[in-house]
Amino acid sequence: MPIIRHFLRRLFRMSDTEKIAILGGTGDLGTGLAIRWAKAGHEIIIGSRTLAKAQKAVENLHKISPQTPAQAMENPDAASAGTLVVLTVPAEHQVSTLNTVKAGLSRKILIDVTVPLVPPKVGTVQLPTEGSAGKRAQEFLGDSVTVVTAFQNVAAHLLQTDAHISCDVLVCGNKRAARKRVIELAEQAGMRAWHAGPIENSAAVEALTSVLIQINRRHDISHSGIKIVGQDDH
Ligand SMILES: NC(=O)c1ccc[n+]([C@@H]2O[C@H](COP(=O)([O-])OP(=O)(O)OC[C@H]3O[C@@H](n4cnc5c(N)ncnc54)[C@H](OP(=O)(O)O)[C@@H]3O)[C@@H](O)[C@H]2O)c1
């Protein structure tokens, strides 16, 4: 069976499936990514501070994607069990959450979606002293973990539906191969995604979210996004 599956993937140019652990996967963005990746055929682990809350989220995921292998775990166990880990918690809890899961992240890709909004002025760019949330995560975790930032400009409620998402995803991180893997995952979730350079560049992507919030308010639209132009075939 594994040989046949491998052959079919090669034939259809499909990427290998991951066991994707989503920390804070009970929340809005984590739920949206879990739904999209479950439908794309990946195995999902929902991580939470509370096992019962993760179990409830898995039940809900199974209502939408009954065939998806999905498990509920507390965040540290989820981080250890995942082949690839995604952090989806509010910015103020980014580092404290990473601190609880650090041991399970070694030699893995961590996708960090954190936007460092500071209420009440969420429409004003207020990046942290480290430069960006992504850089803060990479510095905190060290070189044994490859932090790749993505999805900061995509609305969670769009991910939770079958809606076509016209907002592109800018992918930042220090390793090209890791960015490429995250681009594939974004495409499998229904979005166009782009190499956007090293982790330092995450500052610009995170800052764009406050710009989009302003555009939403001033132009009365519910979810503005960004699109990269210039490629002939789009
Ligand atoms: N919402 C969007 O449209 C959107 C778009 C782009 C990027 N983002 C980014 O995605 C991240 C998640 O956003 P969200 O809207 O999904 O957030 P959320 O629903 O408010 O929270 C996500 C999860 O974070 C966990 N959490 C809450 N308080 C915590 C604490 N004190 N310590 C550790 N974990 C805690 C909770 O999980 P448990 O209670 O199960 O532990 C919660 O379900 C943020 O960094 C945000 O900037 C969001």
The ligand as an SDF file (V2000), in Angstrom:
LIG
                    3D

 48 52  0  0  0  0  0  0  0  0999 V2000
   -8.6440   35.6850   13.3910 N   0  0  0  0  0  0  0  0  0  0  0  0
   -8.1140   36.0310   12.2340 C   0  0  0  0  0  0  0  0  0  0  0  0
   -8.8330   36.3490   11.2460 O   0  0  0  0  0  0  0  0  0  0  0  0
   -6.6170   36.0170   12.0680 C   0  0  0  0  0  0  0  0  0  0  0  0
   -6.0750   36.2640   10.7990 C   0  0  0  0  0  0  0  0  0  0  0  0
   -4.6930   36.2250   10.6240 C   0  0  0  0  0  0  0  0  0  0  0  0
   -3.8730   35.9510   11.7300 C   0  0  0  0  0  0  0  0  0  0  0  0
   -4.4350   35.7520   12.9590 N   0  0  0  0  0  0  0  0  0  0  0  0
   -3.5590   35.4540   14.0900 C   0  0  0  0  0  0  0  0  0  0  0  0
   -3.8190   34.1270   14.4950 O   0  0  0  0  0  0  0  0  0  0  0  0
   -3.6340   33.9910   15.9060 C   0  0  0  0  0  0  0  0  0  0  0  0
   -4.8870   33.3800   16.4660 C   0  0  0  0  0  0  0  0  0  0  0  0
   -5.9780   34.2300   16.2130 O   0  0  0  0  0  0  0  0  0  0  0  0
   -7.4510   33.7620   16.5520 P   0  0  0  0  0  0  0  0  0  0  0  0
   -8.3450   34.8220   16.0750 O   0  0  0  0  0  0  0  0  0  0  0  0
   -7.6370   32.3510   16.1200 O   0  0  0  0  0  0  0  0  0  0  0  0
   -7.3930   33.7960   18.1670 O   0  0  0  0  0  0  0  0  0  0  0  0
   -8.4290   33.2660   19.2370 P   0  0  0  0  0  0  0  0  0  0  0  0
   -9.5140   32.5020   18.5810 O   0  0  0  0  0  0  0  0  0  0  0  0
   -8.7860   34.4100   20.1220 O   0  0  0  0  0  0  0  0  0  0  0  0
   -7.5170   32.3000   20.1260 O   0  0  0  0  0  0  0  0  0  0  0  0
   -6.8990   31.1470   19.5950 C   0  0  0  0  0  0  0  0  0  0  0  0
   -6.5950   30.1910   20.7240 C   0  0  0  0  0  0  0  0  0  0  0  0
   -5.5750   30.7180   21.5490 O   0  0  0  0  0  0  0  0  0  0  0  0
   -5.6300   30.0230   22.7780 C   0  0  0  0  0  0  0  0  0  0  0  0
   -5.3810   30.9200   23.8920 N   0  0  0  0  0  0  0  0  0  0  0  0
   -6.1920   31.9040   24.3620 C   0  0  0  0  0  0  0  0  0  0  0  0
   -5.6540   32.4880   25.4540 N   0  0  0  0  0  0  0  0  0  0  0  0
   -4.4690   31.8490   25.6710 C   0  0  0  0  0  0  0  0  0  0  0  0
   -3.4620   31.9680   26.6720 C   0  0  0  0  0  0  0  0  0  0  0  0
   -3.5720   32.8190   27.7250 N   0  0  0  0  0  0  0  0  0  0  0  0
   -2.3910   31.1470   26.5710 N   0  0  0  0  0  0  0  0  0  0  0  0
   -2.2800   30.2390   25.5770 C   0  0  0  0  0  0  0  0  0  0  0  0
   -3.2350   30.0650   24.6280 N   0  0  0  0  0  0  0  0  0  0  0  0
   -4.3060   30.8590   24.6870 C   0  0  0  0  0  0  0  0  0  0  0  0
   -7.0270   29.4190   22.9040 C   0  0  0  0  0  0  0  0  0  0  0  0
   -6.9000   28.0090   22.8350 O   0  0  0  0  0  0  0  0  0  0  0  0
   -7.1560   27.0570   24.1140 P   0  0  0  0  0  0  0  0  0  0  0  0
   -8.0730   27.7740   25.0620 O   0  0  0  0  0  0  0  0  0  0  0  0
   -7.8030   25.8830   23.4850 O   0  0  0  0  0  0  0  0  0  0  0  0
   -5.8150   26.7800   24.6770 O   0  0  0  0  0  0  0  0  0  0  0  0
   -7.7370   29.9650   21.6940 C   0  0  0  0  0  0  0  0  0  0  0  0
   -8.7120   29.0800   21.1660 O   0  0  0  0  0  0  0  0  0  0  0  0
   -3.3280   35.4000   16.4220 C   0  0  0  0  0  0  0  0  0  0  0  0
   -1.9630   35.5340   16.6470 O   0  0  0  0  0  0  0  0  0  0  0  0
   -3.7990   36.3080   15.3110 C   0  0  0  0  0  0  0  0  0  0  0  0
   -3.0570   37.4890   15.2500 O   0  0  0  0  0  0  0  0  0  0  0  0
   -5.7780   35.7580   13.1430 C   0  0  0  0  0  0  0  0  0  0  0  0
  1  2  1  0
  2  3  2  0
  2  4  1  0
  4  5  1  0
  4 48  2  0
  5  6  2  0
  6  7  1  0
  7  8  2  0
  8  9  1  0
  8 48  1  0
  9 10  1  0
  9 46  1  0
 10 11  1  0
 11 12  1  0
 11 44  1  0
 12 13  1  0
 13 14  1  0
 14 15  2  0
 14 16  1  0
 14 17  1  0
 17 18  1  0
 18 19  2  0
 18 20  1  0
 18 21  1  0
 21 22  1  0
 22 23  1  0
 23 24  1  0
 23 42  1  0
 24 25  1  0
 25 26  1  0
 25 36  1  0
 26 27  1  0
 26 35  1  0
 27 28  2  0
 28 29  1  0
 29 30  1  0
 29 35  2  0
 30 31  1  0
 30 32  2  0
 32 33  1  0
 33 34  2  0
 34 35  1  0
 36 37  1  0
 36 42  1  0
 37 38  1  0
 38 39  2  0
 38 40  1  0
 38 41  1  0
 42 43  1  0
 44 45  1  0
 44 46  1  0
 46 47  1  0
M  CHG  2   8   1  16  -1
M  END
$$$$
